[in-house]
Amino acid sequence: MIRTIPVGLGERAYEVRIGPGLIDAAGAHITPLLKRGRTAIVVDETVERLHGSRLRGSLETAGVRVDTITIPPGEASKSFEGLADLTDRLLALALDRGDMIVAFGGGVVGDLAGFAAAIYKRGIDFVQIPTTLLAQVDSSVGGKTAIDTPRGKNLVGAFHQPRLVLADLDVMASLPDREMRAGYAEVIKYGLLGDFAFFEWLETHGAAVLAREPEALAHAVARSVEMKAEIVAEDEREAGRRALLNLGHTFGHALEAELGFGEALVHGEAVALGCAQAFRYSARLGLMSSQDALRAERGVAAAGLPVRLEQISSQPFSADRLIDHMAQDKKAEGGALTLVLARGIGQAFTAKAVDAGQLREFLVDEGAKA
């Protein structure tokens, strides 16, 4: 069964279609959106090896001319160098504004290809076909596209909405367990930020989601996308409520930056730890009970995700360096720190002008060095 979730953005509205077999049926889904019968697939080497021939076959059977651009897997491709290489290769194909880019891969491919689509000849249509759980429930929906810089994650980018998102649940069968857990971090985030009932459901069914049981997986992806679509339709450019989707991200991005955006700590793991820290800090400030903070932490830890600093590095982090990274966060205003905190499970809110001294003390108590 294909579940269709609309993202209501007026003239730029689109659908997220979730279900099995969507890669093999991609031609039928994408062809009605084409101004001309030509696409360029941007795909990382791993996804190309596993699924590339199937996607090309589906598009070519539908009469679409297809070119393929492969990029190295991993966060390092989301860089100025990676963006320059990709746009140069698109120009070499003589792609025009009536053609389309297909972003086929995880969050790195979606972010990079989406940003390239936003700036290539001042904007070209693109479709997202996310191949990781994290990308299906988060980065492929909502039009955020970006690259990383040495100063932080996703600091250079653009809002550029896709024309369509195809979330094929069958690709989870080939996804490594670590990537499933990383994606689950974004799933449980939705329960933590705004849906206590969904958090409770995950407490019972989270193991089934991670085991890729079809009904549980489909529900987890669909509910996550429903929540994100609703928030994006209300606040496309993160002027208000959409900031809640960054629960755990300010803490997490700082940790990723300190560890070099590499395999030592993948994005979902950083978000998981960041969510646990956000709830513990909320409890420390008296915003919520310590029991709720512990319950949230246990929900994250049950998936095999990190919730403490010592789980991700044998060397202590510098509290001051972490705060410096947080000050570079896109939500910071006038140099003041902004965090997504919570008054309880499912009750996240945006806290502005966070006291850096209090936050530093918290990080030191968490195990960072003074």
C-alpha positions in Angstrom: 0.0 0.0 0.0 1.3 3.5 -0.9 0.6 6.2 1.7 0.4 9.7 0.3 1.1 12.7 2.5 0.7 16.2 1.1 3.0 19.1 1.9 0.7 22.0 1.6 2.7 24.9 0.2 0.3 26.5 -2.3 1.7 26.6 -5.8 4.8 24.7 -4.5 2.8 21.9 -2.8 4.0 18.3 -3.4 3.4 14.8 -2.1 5.5 12.4 -0.1 4.6 8.9 -1.2 5.6 6.1 1.2 5.5 2.3 0.5 7.3 -0.6 -1.1 8.4 -0.9 -4.7 8.6 2.8 -5.5 12.1 2.7 -7.0 10.9 0.2 -9.6 7.8 2.4 -10.2 9.7 5.7 -10.2 9.3 6.3 -13.9 5.5 6.3 -13.7 5.6 8.7 -10.7 8.2 11.1 -12.1 7.2 11.3 -15.8 4.1 13.5 -15.2 6.3 16.1 -13.6 8.8 16.4 -16.4 8.8 19.5 -18.6 11.1 17.6 -20.9 12.0 13.9 -20.9 15.4 14.3 -19.3 16.8 13.8 -15.8 20.2 13.7 -14.1 20.4 11.2 -11.2 22.8 12.3 -8.4 23.7 9.2 -6.4 26.4 8.1 -4.1 28.6 5.1 -5.0 27.1 2.8 -2.5 23.4 3.4 -3.5 24.4 3.3 -7.2 25.9 -0.2 -6.7 22.8 -1.5 -4.8 19.9 0.2 -6.6 21.1 2.4 -9.5 20.3 0.0 -12.3 16.7 -0.4 -11.1 16.0 3.4 -11.0 17.6 4.0 -14.4 15.6 1.1 -15.8 12.3 2.4 -14.5 13.0 5.9 -15.9 14.2 4.7 -19.3 11.2 2.3 -19.6 9.0 5.4 -19.1 10.8 7.1 -22.0 13.1 9.4 -19.9 16.6 10.2 -21.0 18.9 9.5 -18.0 22.4 10.7 -17.0 24.0 9.5 -13.8 26.4 11.5 -11.6 28.0 9.5 -8.8 29.6 11.1 -5.7 31.6 9.6 -2.9 29.5 8.5 0.1 29.9 10.3 3.4 29.5 13.7 4.9 32.7 15.0 3.3 30.9 15.3 0.0 28.7 18.0 1.5 31.3 20.7 1.0 32.2 23.6 -1.2 34.5 21.3 -3.1 31.7 18.7 -3.5 29.2 21.4 -4.6 31.6 22.8 -7.2 32.3 19.4 -8.6 28.6 18.5 -8.9 27.6 21.8 -10.5 30.4 21.5 -13.0 29.4 18.0 -13.9 25.7 19.2 -14.3 26.9 22.0 -16.6 29.0 19.5 -18.6 25.8 17.6 -19.3 24.3 20.8 -20.6 21.2 20.3 -18.4 18.8 23.1 -18.8 16.1 24.6 -16.6 13.4 22.4 -18.2 15.2 19.2 -17.0 15.2 17.7 -13.6 17.6 16.4 -11.0 16.8 13.2 -9.1 18.5 13.1 -5.6 18.9 9.4 -5.0 20.5 8.5 -1.7 20.6 9.5 2.0 20.7 12.9 3.6 24.1 13.9 2.2 23.0 13.3 -1.4 19.6 15.0 -0.8 21.2 18.1 0.8 24.0 18.4 -1.8 21.8 17.7 -4.9 19.0 19.8 -3.6 21.3 22.8 -3.0 22.8 22.3 -6.5 19.3 22.3 -7.9 18.5 25.5 -6.0 21.4 27.4 -7.6 22.0 25.7 -10.9 21.0 28.2 -13.6 19.1 30.0 -10.7 16.9 27.0 -10.0 15.9 23.7 -11.5 13.3 21.1 -10.4 14.3 18.1 -8.4 12.8 15.0 -6.9 13.9 13.3 -3.7 14.2 9.5 -3.5 15.7 9.0 0.0 17.3 5.7 0.7 17.9 5.9 4.4 15.4 6.0 7.3 16.8 9.3 8.4 16.4 10.9 5.0 12.9 9.5 4.6 11.6 10.9 7.8 13.5 14.1 7.9 15.9 15.6 5.4 14.0 14.8 2.2 10.9 16.6 3.3 10.7 20.4 3.7 13.1 21.9 1.2 16.1 22.5 3.4 19.3 22.0 1.3 22.8 22.8 2.4 26.5 22.0 2.7 28.8 22.0 5.7 31.8 24.3 6.4 34.7 24.0 8.8 32.7 26.3 11.1 29.6 24.2 11.3 27.0 21.9 9.7 24.5 23.1 7.1 25.6 26.8 7.4 25.5 27.5 3.7 22.3 26.5 1.8 18.9 27.4 0.5 15.3 26.5 0.9 14.3 24.7 -2.3 11.3 22.4 -2.2 11.3 19.2 -4.2 8.5 18.4 -6.7 8.0 14.9 -5.2 9.4 12.6 -2.5 9.4 8.8 -3.1 10.1 6.9 0.1 10.6 3.3 -0.9 10.5 1.2 2.3 12.1 -1.8 0.6 15.5 -0.1 0.6 15.6 -0.6 4.4 16.5 -4.2 3.8 20.0 -3.2 2.6 20.5 -0.5 5.2 23.2 -1.3 7.8 21.9 -1.5 11.4 23.9 1.6 12.4 22.1 3.6 9.8 18.7 2.3 10.9 19.5 3.3 14.5 20.6 6.8 13.2 17.3 7.2 11.4 15.4 6.1 14.4 16.8 9.0 16.3 14.9 11.4 14.0 11.8 9.2 14.4 11.7 9.3 18.2 12.5 13.0 18.0 9.1 13.6 16.6 7.5 12.0 19.6 9.7 13.9 22.0 9.0 17.3 20.5 5.3 17.1 19.9 3.4 13.8 20.1 3.5 12.0 23.4 1.2 9.2 22.1 3.7 8.5 19.3 6.5 8.4 21.8 4.5 5.8 23.8 3.9 3.8 20.7 7.7 3.8 20.0 8.4 2.6 23.5 6.3 -0.5 22.6 7.1 -0.9 18.9 10.5 0.7 18.5 12.2 -2.7 18.3 9.8 -3.7 15.5 10.7 -0.6 13.6 14.4 -1.3 13.9 13.8 -4.9 12.8 12.2 -3.5 9.7 8.8 -5.1 10.3 6.7 -3.7 7.5 3.6 -2.4 9.4 5.7 -0.9 12.2 8.1 0.7 9.8 5.4 2.1 7.5 3.6 3.6 10.5 6.8 5.2 11.9 7.8 6.7 8.6 4.3 8.0 7.8 3.7 9.5 11.3 7.1 11.2 11.2 6.4 12.6 7.7 2.9 13.8 8.7 4.3 15.8 11.6 7.0 17.3 9.5 4.7 18.1 6.6 2.3 19.9 9.0 5.0 22.0 10.5 6.6 22.8 7.2 3.3 23.9 5.7 2.8 26.3 8.7 6.4 27.6 8.8 8.4 26.9 5.7 11.4 29.1 6.4 11.8 28.3 10.1 10.5 31.7 11.4 8.6 30.0 14.3 7.4 26.5 14.9 9.7 24.8 12.4 12.6 25.4 14.7 11.2 22.7 17.0 12.4 20.2 14.4 15.9 21.1 15.6 15.3 19.4 19.0 18.7 17.9 19.8 20.4 19.4 16.8 22.2 22.3 18.5 23.9 20.0 21.0 24.4 17.4 18.3 25.8 19.6 15.6 28.4 21.0 18.1 29.5 17.4 18.8 29.7 16.6 15.1 31.8 19.6 14.4 34.2 18.7 17.2 34.6 15.2 15.8 35.0 16.4 12.2 31.7 15.4 10.7 33.0 11.9 10.1 32.1 8.3 10.8 33.1 8.6 14.5 29.7 10.2 15.0 27.0 10.1 12.3 24.3 12.7 12.3 21.5 10.6 13.8 23.7 9.5 16.7 24.5 13.1 17.4 20.8 14.0 17.4 20.1 11.2 19.8 22.6 12.4 22.2 21.6 15.9 21.7 17.9 15.1 22.5 19.0 13.4 25.7 21.0 16.4 26.7 18.2 18.8 25.8 15.9 16.9 28.1 18.4 16.7 30.9 19.1 20.4 30.6 15.4 21.2 30.7 15.1 19.2 33.9 18.1 21.0 35.4 16.4 24.3 34.7 13.2 23.1 36.4 11.2 23.1 33.2 10.2 19.5 33.5 10.5 16.6 35.9 13.7 14.5 36.1 11.5 11.4 35.7 10.4 12.6 32.2 14.0 13.4 31.3 15.0 9.9 32.3 12.1 8.4 30.4 13.1 10.3 27.3 16.7 9.2 27.7 15.7 5.6 28.2 13.6 5.7 25.0 16.5 6.8 23.0 19.0 4.4 24.7 16.7 1.5 24.1 17.5 1.8 20.3 21.2 1.4 21.0 21.8 5.1 20.5 24.3 7.2 22.6 22.9 9.4 25.3 26.2 10.3 27.2 29.4 12.1 26.0 31.6 9.2 27.2 29.9 6.9 24.8 31.2 8.8 21.7 34.7 9.8 22.7 37.4 8.6 25.1 38.8 12.2 25.1 36.7 14.9 27.0 35.2 17.6 24.9 35.9 21.3 25.7 32.8 23.0 27.1 33.9 26.3 25.7 34.5 24.9 22.2 31.1 23.2 22.2 29.4 26.5 23.2 31.4 28.3 20.4 29.9 25.9 17.9 26.4 26.4 19.4 26.9 30.2 18.9 27.4 29.5 15.2 24.0 27.7 15.0 21.5 29.1 12.5 19.0 29.7 15.3 21.3 31.9 17.3 20.2 35.6 17.3 22.4 38.6 18.0 25.1 36.3 19.3 22.7 34.9 21.9 22.3 31.1 22.2 19.0 29.5 21.2 18.0 26.0 22.2 15.0 23.8 21.7 14.1 22.6 25.2 11.0 20.9 26.6 8.4 21.1 29.4 7.7 17.4 29.1 7.7 14.6 26.6 5.9 16.0 23.5 6.1 19.6 24.8 9.1 21.2 23.1 9.6 24.9 22.8 12.2 27.3 21.6 14.2 29.0 24.3 16.0 32.2 23.3 18.8 34.1 25.0 20.0 30.9 26.8 22.5 31.7 29.6 25.9 30.6 28.3 27.3 30.3 31.9 24.6 28.0 33.0 25.0 25.9 29.8 28.7 25.7 30.3 28.2 24.4 33.9 25.8 21.8 32.6 28.2 20.6 29.9 31.0 20.3 32.5 28.7 18.2 34.7 28.0 16.1 31.6 31.7 15.3 31.3 33.1 18.1 29.2 36.3 19.8 30.5 36.1 23.3 31.9 
